[in-house]
Amino acid sequence: MEGKMNPFFVLVGMYAGFAALLFTSGYIYKTTRDRRNRANEEHEKEKQRKLDFDRKVEESKPQTRHTTVAVR
């Protein structure tokens, strides 16, 4: 054994390492996205539970606007 690695095994190792890197980064992205989406859904459900549709809405009085016109 000379201490050198066969170039084929170096190339296969590089491909395997790159595939493992892609797999783990995709898994991390997917899990964080799913966790964020689940939290957003829970927040929306909580907002819907807090809405009070039976509350009486007060009509606001129309406000008059006064404008000033300058004529030469």
Secondary structure, 3 states (H helix, E strand, C coil): CCCCCCHHHHHHHHHHHHHHHHHHHHHHHHHHHHHHHHHHHHHHHHHHHHCCCCCCCCCCCCCCCCCCCCCC
